[in-house]
């Protein structure tokens, strides 16, 4: 009887997680539409005060810690939304070469080694979870169903962490290597034509 209640609890938890995931997805859809409306209004706005201009670029980037010249440069790249998200996520490892006007990796970091280290960590913990799942029917473990589920899922959480870090390092590496601009770059300044150099 106890195991039945545990199973019901696990199913209820999974159902709640699915509901949360759907809510997050719906929120992201709404957020994307709001971002489009904001970017469209911001880049076509006239007579913006330099303070509003600065805040507008920071809002587009979703961060106050990125130089406005970097934001403006990224907006000139193809697939600039992904490039901007990547730079914000990996800003600890990336820098902007103001002389050559390119995004570079900071000297003390090696993105290729980070990729290898994180994919190795992900494979190790996924492998550990698989081994536990494979051995559990064979080796008798003194644990209830919930404890067994936790035992299997715990390495998966670590593997997920390493996968996210690998994805971040991989995107950062691609951003550094492939900074392709539009043939005819679109305007990245509001219609007020306030020069970004005045506020940077």
NORLINNOR-V225831 format. One record per helix or strand of 2 or more residues. SS is the DSSP state (H for helix, E for strand). FROM is the first residue (numbers start at 1). LEN is the number of residues. If there is no record, write none. Layout:
# NORLINNOR-V225831
ss-><SS | SS>
from-><FROM | FROM>
len-><LEN | LEN>
This chain:
# NORLINNOR-V225831
ss-><H | H | H | H | E | E | H | H | H>
from-><2 | 50 | 68 | 80 | 94 | 102 | 111 | 145 | 196>
len-><42 | 12 | 8 | 10 | 4 | 4 | 26 | 33 | 3>
